[in-house]
Amino acid sequence: MKKTIYKLIFASLLLLLSPPTVFAERETPKEESFNPTPKILHHIQDSYEWHLWGDISIPLPVILYTEGSFDVFMSSEFHHGKSKVVKGDRIYKIDHHHIVEENNKEFINISITKNVASMLLAVLAYFNVEQVSSNPEEDGVTVAMMVVLALPPNDSRKILVNLESR
């Protein structure tokens, strides 16, 4: 019995003298996660030049109709939006990928932008394939062969051997 009293006293002292356990968290500042939307939209939005890589881009024609006359020039005259273009008494600049006239004169923009140029190229490619496939005996090239030529070399050799054996 004496042992149990000693054990009870020891356990009571241990509980009384031990520091209480407190769980606390320090509030960490919330980090904003990466939002890819602005970067993606910046790269796919319409533009007056076709950007390839680095500082290399293909300038596209800018066609503006103002006061009964046309102002036609290449988008490279804007120097990637850093310069203004002066045509007569009109001063054009690019502001957030839109052409504006500094003197607030009205104009109609019928320029060929990147989206229009890509659609024109797609139509030309379609008509080129259509023309070649309409007369396969003329050149000996079929649409199937054109598709095969776009494949990696090992795959295309196997398919061409099968096509020629027919």
C-alpha positions in Angstrom: 0.0 0.0 0.0 2.9 2.3 0.8 4.2 1.7 -2.8 0.9 2.8 -4.3 0.8 6.0 -2.2 4.4 6.8 -3.3 3.4 6.1 -7.0 0.3 8.3 -6.6 2.4 11.2 -5.0 5.0 10.8 -7.7 2.5 10.9 -10.5 0.7 13.9 -9.0 4.0 15.8 -8.7 4.9 14.9 -12.2 1.6 16.3 -13.5 1.8 19.4 -11.4 5.4 20.3 -12.3 5.3 19.4 -16.0 4.7 22.3 -18.3 1.4 22.3 -20.1 1.6 21.4 -23.7 0.3 24.2 -26.0 -0.1 23.8 -29.7 0.2 27.1 -31.5 0.7 28.0 -35.1 2.3 31.1 -36.4 0.2 32.6 -39.2 2.2 32.5 -42.4 1.6 35.1 -45.1 -0.4 33.7 -47.9 1.7 33.2 -51.1 -0.1 33.9 -54.3 0.0 31.0 -56.6 1.2 31.4 -60.2 -1.6 32.5 -62.5 -0.7 31.5 -66.1 -3.7 33.2 -67.7 -2.2 36.6 -68.3 1.0 35.1 -69.8 -1.0 32.8 -72.1 -3.4 35.5 -73.3 -0.5 37.8 -74.0 1.0 35.3 -76.3 -2.2 34.4 -78.2 -3.8 37.8 -78.5 -4.1 39.4 -81.9 -1.2 41.6 -83.0 0.1 43.6 -85.9 3.2 41.5 -86.1 3.9 37.8 -86.1 6.4 37.2 -83.3 8.7 34.3 -83.8 11.4 34.3 -81.1 13.6 36.9 -79.3 13.4 40.1 -81.3 12.6 38.4 -84.5 9.1 39.0 -85.9 7.3 39.2 -89.2 5.8 42.6 -89.8 2.3 42.6 -91.2 0.6 45.3 -93.3 -1.3 48.1 -91.6 -4.2 49.5 -93.7 -6.1 52.5 -92.3 -8.9 54.3 -94.1 -9.1 58.0 -93.0 -10.9 60.9 -94.6 -11.3 59.4 -98.0 -7.7 58.1 -98.3 -5.7 55.0 -97.3 -2.7 55.0 -95.0 -0.7 51.8 -95.8 2.5 50.9 -94.1 4.2 47.9 -92.4 3.8 47.3 -88.7 7.6 47.4 -88.3 7.4 51.2 -88.5 6.0 51.1 -84.9 9.3 49.4 -83.8 7.4 47.0 -81.5 5.1 49.7 -80.2 7.9 52.1 -79.2 7.6 54.6 -82.1 4.9 56.6 -83.6 4.1 56.7 -87.3 3.3 60.0 -89.0 1.3 60.0 -92.2 0.4 63.5 -93.4 -1.3 65.3 -90.5 -2.1 62.0 -88.7 0.0 60.5 -85.9 -0.6 56.8 -85.2 0.7 54.8 -82.2 0.0 51.4 -80.7 -1.7 51.5 -77.3 -2.4 48.1 -75.7 -2.2 46.3 -79.0 -4.7 48.7 -80.7 -3.8 51.5 -83.1 -4.9 54.9 -82.0 -4.6 58.3 -83.6 -3.2 61.0 -81.3 -5.4 63.8 -82.6 -8.5 61.7 -82.1 -9.3 61.7 -85.9 -11.7 58.9 -86.9 -10.3 56.0 -89.0 -11.3 52.5 -90.1 -8.7 49.8 -89.4 -8.7 47.1 -92.1 -5.2 45.8 -91.3 -4.0 42.2 -91.7 -3.4 41.0 -88.2 -1.8 37.8 -87.0 -5.1 36.0 -86.7 -6.1 37.0 -90.3 -2.7 36.1 -91.6 -2.9 32.6 -90.0 -6.4 32.1 -91.5 -5.1 33.1 -94.9 -2.2 30.6 -94.6 -4.6 27.8 -93.6 -6.8 28.5 -96.6 -3.8 28.5 -98.9 -2.5 25.2 -97.4 -6.0 23.7 -97.8 -6.3 24.7 -101.5 -2.7 23.4 -102.1 -3.6 20.0 -100.7 -6.9 20.0 -102.5 -5.2 20.8 -105.8 -2.6 18.1 -105.4 -5.1 15.5 -104.3 -7.5 16.3 -107.2 -5.0 15.0 -109.8 -3.0 12.3 -108.1 -2.0 10.6 -111.4 -0.5 13.9 -112.7 2.4 14.1 -110.3 2.2 10.6 -108.8 1.6 12.2 -105.4 -1.4 11.4 -103.3 -2.7 12.9 -100.1 -1.7 9.7 -98.4 1.9 10.2 -99.5 1.9 13.8 -98.4 0.8 12.7 -94.9 3.4 10.0 -94.9 6.1 12.5 -95.7 5.2 14.4 -92.6 5.9 11.4 -90.4 9.2 10.4 -88.8 11.6 8.7 -91.3 11.4 5.1 -90.0 7.6 5.1 -90.0 7.3 6.8 -93.4 9.7 4.3 -95.0 7.5 1.4 -93.9 4.3 3.0 -95.1 5.9 4.1 -98.5 7.0 0.5 -99.1 3.5 -0.7 -98.5 2.0 2.0 -100.8 4.4 1.2 -103.6 3.8 -2.5 -103.4 0.1 -2.1 -104.2 
